[in-house]
Amino acid sequence: MAFLAHGPYRIRYELDGPSGAPAYVLVNGLTQYAELWTAYRDALIGRGFRVATFDLLGQGESDKPTLFISQDDQVAALHLLICELGDGPVFLSGISFGGLIALRYATAHGQRLSGLVPMSCFAELPPQLFLLGNALRAGLILGGTSYLQDLLLSMNVSDAWLAPVLDRLDAVKRQGWLVNDMYALQNLMESFLEFKPLTQQLPAIGIPTMILNGEFDFLTPRALHDTLRIQIPNSSLVIIPRAYHAFTLEKPALTADLLARFADDVLAERWQGNKAVWIAPEEAGGDLVPFPDGYDHLRAIPVRRATP
């Protein structure tokens, strides 16, 4: 375990894999911690990458300020970590809250990145997501960390993932209780009270970008990811079949494979974003399929787009 210093605070990080190899930096979502990327670390190292994981300020083993935690501080901490990687290619990916931090980093330091993979995230905070966020924050304040976990699990993962663990749910949630502090989580959530949309900054992201969105993600639905696709010039949107918001937990083998293939394509100069929309395979190693021509990818049912 190693630490970086950001002002008076310590940021815990892990760096694994061959020195000098292209690097992947993976950014946690809210309530998560670095160990949840273990399957990704192993898969990506096996594909020849160096892997950096860390706990955001206020999460896991990183310091937990008792008062407001700025998203600018999270971007600064991420920059410290990326500076540890040397001059080689760096690919940055984040899920949910971590995806937002990755987007913010790319708008400020895009020249340091070779590729970007935002997952289950957003550049705007529309009314529905704003109200959901406020409800989750109220749930944390009134019911504590365990109640917040119950809310997030029910909306973030599928019945197929939940059913086998229902009779041992406390054990599944235990690590989250141990590494997350209720007041630090509240501070992280309150960083959205001053949130300003990133949409106007997205066209400045000139690097290859693969946007990943679960088919059934209703916390950050398709339209929010389509904003990223439309505004980021060299991007494509990839829809993960039968997946919810936290598909990185449900489908690690598939997601790690998509991350590795994206980086391989970029490094081999095969990547062509073209603002295209793709459907990911059901399993790792399968082919991506273009979204069927003539249908509206923002609809849950196959409705043909209106012709101009």
C-alpha positions in Angstrom: 0.0 0.0 0.0 1.4 3.4 -1.0 0.2 7.0 -0.4 0.4 10.3 -2.3 0.2 13.6 -0.5 -2.4 16.2 -1.6 -2.1 19.2 0.8 -2.6 17.8 4.3 -4.3 14.6 3.0 -3.0 11.2 2.0 -4.4 9.4 -1.1 -4.0 5.6 -1.0 -3.1 4.0 -4.3 -1.8 0.7 -5.8 0.3 0.4 -8.9 0.8 -3.1 -10.4 2.1 -4.6 -13.7 5.2 -4.1 -15.8 7.0 -0.8 -15.5 7.0 1.0 -18.9 3.9 -0.8 -20.2 0.8 1.3 -21.3 -1.1 2.1 -18.1 -4.8 2.0 -17.2 -6.0 4.2 -14.3 -9.3 3.1 -12.8 -11.5 5.5 -10.8 -14.0 4.3 -8.2 -17.7 5.1 -8.0 -19.4 6.4 -4.9 -19.1 4.0 -1.9 -16.5 1.9 -3.7 -12.9 1.2 -2.9 -9.8 0.1 -4.9 -10.1 -3.7 -4.2 -13.3 -3.8 -6.3 -11.0 -3.5 -9.3 -9.0 -6.7 -8.5 -10.5 -8.7 -11.4 -9.7 -5.8 -13.8 -6.1 -5.5 -12.4 -5.5 -9.2 -13.0 -7.1 -9.2 -16.5 -5.4 -6.1 -17.7 -2.0 -7.1 -16.4 -2.5 -10.3 -18.2 -3.0 -8.3 -21.4 0.2 -6.4 -20.9 -1.0 -3.3 -19.1 0.2 -1.5 -16.0 -2.8 -0.8 -13.7 -3.2 2.0 -11.2 -6.1 2.0 -8.7 -6.7 4.4 -5.8 -9.3 5.5 -3.2 -10.7 8.9 -3.9 -10.4 11.5 -1.1 -13.1 10.6 1.4 -13.2 6.9 0.4 -11.5 3.6 1.4 -8.1 4.0 2.9 -7.6 7.6 1.7 -8.0 10.4 4.2 -11.6 11.5 5.0 -11.9 15.2 5.5 -14.7 16.1 8.0 -15.9 19.0 5.9 -16.6 19.7 2.3 -14.7 17.7 -0.3 -14.3 19.5 -3.6 -14.4 17.6 -6.9 -11.4 19.8 -7.9 -9.5 18.1 -5.1 -10.4 14.7 -6.6 -9.1 15.8 -10.0 -5.9 17.1 -8.4 -5.4 13.8 -6.6 -5.9 11.9 -9.8 -3.3 14.1 -11.5 -0.8 13.3 -8.8 -1.3 9.6 -9.5 -1.0 9.9 -13.2 2.2 11.9 -12.7 3.6 8.8 -11.0 3.2 6.8 -14.3 6.0 8.4 -16.3 5.7 9.4 -19.9 4.1 6.3 -21.4 0.6 5.9 -22.8 -2.1 6.4 -20.1 -5.8 5.2 -20.5 -8.2 6.6 -17.9 -11.5 5.0 -17.0 -14.0 5.7 -14.2 -17.5 4.4 -13.2 -20.3 6.7 -12.1 -18.9 9.4 -9.8 -15.4 8.2 -10.9 -16.5 8.6 -14.5 -17.4 12.2 -13.8 -13.9 12.8 -12.2 -12.3 11.1 -15.3 -14.3 13.5 -17.6 -13.2 16.5 -15.6 -9.6 15.3 -15.7 -9.8 14.8 -19.5 -11.1 18.4 -20.0 -8.2 19.8 -17.9 -5.4 17.4 -18.8 -6.4 15.6 -21.9 -3.0 16.0 -23.5 -1.6 13.5 -20.9 -4.1 10.8 -21.9 -4.0 8.3 -24.8 -7.7 7.3 -24.3 -10.7 7.8 -22.1 -13.5 5.4 -21.0 -16.3 7.1 -19.0 -18.8 4.5 -17.7 -22.3 5.1 -16.3 -21.7 8.8 -15.9 -22.9 12.2 -17.1 -21.9 15.8 -17.9 -25.3 17.3 -17.0 -27.4 17.0 -13.8 -31.0 16.9 -15.1 -33.9 17.2 -12.7 -34.5 13.4 -12.3 -30.9 12.7 -11.5 -30.7 15.7 -9.2 -33.8 14.5 -7.2 -32.4 10.9 -7.1 -29.1 12.2 -5.7 -30.9 14.3 -3.1 -33.0 11.3 -2.1 -29.8 9.1 -1.8 -28.1 11.8 0.4 -31.2 12.0 2.6 -31.2 8.2 2.9 -27.5 8.3 4.0 -28.2 11.0 6.6 -31.3 9.4 8.0 -30.5 5.7 7.7 -26.7 5.5 7.6 -24.2 3.8 5.3 -26.1 0.4 5.3 -29.3 2.0 4.2 -27.5 3.9 1.4 -26.0 0.6 0.3 -29.5 -1.0 0.2 -30.8 1.8 -2.0 -27.8 1.7 -4.3 -27.8 -2.1 -4.7 -31.5 -2.2 -5.5 -31.1 0.4 -8.4 -27.6 -0.5 -9.5 -27.5 -4.2 -10.1 -29.8 -6.9 -11.6 -32.0 -9.5 -10.0 -29.6 -12.1 -11.4 -26.7 -10.6 -9.3 -28.8 -10.0 -6.2 -30.7 -13.3 -5.9 -27.7 -15.5 -4.9 -26.5 -13.1 -2.3 -29.8 -12.0 -0.6 -29.3 -14.5 2.3 -25.8 -13.1 3.0 -26.3 -9.5 2.1 -24.8 -8.2 5.3 -21.6 -10.1 4.5 -21.5 -8.6 1.0 -22.0 -5.1 2.4 -19.6 -5.5 5.3 -16.5 -4.2 3.5 -18.4 -1.2 2.5 -19.3 -0.5 6.1 -15.7 -0.9 7.2 -14.0 1.4 4.6 -16.6 4.1 4.1 -17.3 6.9 6.6 -20.9 8.2 6.7 -19.8 11.9 7.0 -17.2 11.6 4.3 -19.8 10.1 1.9 -22.2 12.9 2.7 -19.4 15.4 1.9 -18.8 13.6 -1.4 -22.5 13.7 -2.3 -22.7 17.4 -1.3 -20.0 18.2 -3.8 -22.9 18.1 -6.4 -24.6 21.1 -4.7 -22.3 23.4 -6.7 -22.2 21.2 -9.8 -21.8 23.0 -13.1 -22.5 21.2 -16.4 -19.5 20.0 -18.4 -21.2 19.8 -21.7 -19.7 22.9 -23.2 -16.2 21.6 -22.3 -16.6 18.2 -23.9 -15.6 19.2 -27.5 -12.2 20.0 -26.1 -11.6 16.3 -25.4 -9.7 15.3 -28.5 -8.5 11.9 -27.4 -10.2 8.6 -28.4 -13.1 8.0 -26.1 -15.2 4.8 -25.6 -18.4 5.5 -23.6 -20.0 2.5 -21.8 -23.6 2.4 -20.7 -25.7 -0.5 -19.3 -28.8 -1.3 -21.3 -31.0 -1.0 -18.2 -29.2 1.9 -16.4 -32.0 4.1 -15.1 -29.8 6.0 -12.7 -27.7 7.6 -15.5 -29.9 6.7 -18.6 -28.9 6.6 -22.2 -29.6 10.2 -23.0 -26.9 11.4 -20.6 -24.4 9.2 -22.4 -25.6 10.3 -25.7 -24.7 13.9 -24.7 -21.1 12.6 -24.3 -21.2 10.8 -27.6 -22.5 13.9 -29.5 -20.1 16.4 -27.9 -16.8 14.4 -27.7 -15.5 14.4 -31.3 -13.6 11.1 -31.4 -16.0 9.0 -29.4 -18.3 6.0 -29.7 -21.1 4.8 -27.4 -21.1 1.1 -26.5 -24.2 -0.4 -24.9 -23.7 -3.3 -22.5 -26.5 -5.8 -22.9 -28.6 -6.8 -19.9 -26.5 -4.5 -17.7 -27.5 -1.9 -15.0 -25.6 1.1 -13.6 -22.9 -0.9 -11.8 -22.1 -3.2 -14.6 -18.4 -3.1 -13.6 -19.4 -5.3 -10.6 -21.7 -7.6 -12.6 -19.6 -8.1 -15.8 -15.9 -7.6 -14.9 -14.6 -10.1 -17.5 -16.6 -8.5 -20.3 -15.8 -4.9 -19.2 -12.1 -5.6 -18.8 -12.0 -7.2 -22.2 -13.6 -4.1 -23.7 -11.1 -1.8 -21.9 -8.1 -3.8 -23.2 -9.5 -4.0 -26.8 -10.1 -0.3 -26.9 -6.5 0.5 -25.7 -5.1 -2.1 -28.2 -7.1 -0.4 -31.0 -5.9 3.1 -30.0 -2.2 2.0 -29.7 -2.4 0.2 -33.1 -4.1 3.3 -34.6 -7.2 1.3 -35.5 -9.6 3.2 -33.4 -12.3 5.2 -35.3 -14.8 6.9 -33.0 -17.0 8.5 -35.6 -19.7 9.1 -32.8 -21.0 5.6 -33.6 -23.3 3.5 -31.4 -22.4 -0.2 -30.8 -23.8 -3.1 -28.9 -21.3 -5.0 -26.8 -21.2 -8.8 -26.9 -22.8 -10.9 -24.1 -19.4 -12.4 -23.2 -15.8 -11.4 -23.3 -14.2 -11.9 -26.7 -17.3 -11.6 -28.7 -17.8 -9.1 -31.5 -19.3 -5.7 -31.1 -22.3 -5.1 -33.4 -23.3 -1.8 -34.8 -26.6 -0.6 -33.4 -29.3 -1.5 -36.1 -29.6 1.2 -38.7 -32.9 3.1 -38.7 -33.7 2.5 -35.1 -33.6 4.9 -32.2 -30.9 3.9 -29.6 -32.5 6.1 -27.0 -35.7 4.0 -26.9 -36.1 0.8 -24.9 -38.3 -0.6 -27.7 -37.4 -0.9 -31.4 -38.9 2.3 -32.7 -37.8 3.7 -36.0 -36.4 7.2 -35.9 -38.5 9.9 -37.5 -37.1 10.9 -40.9 -36.2 14.6 -41.2 
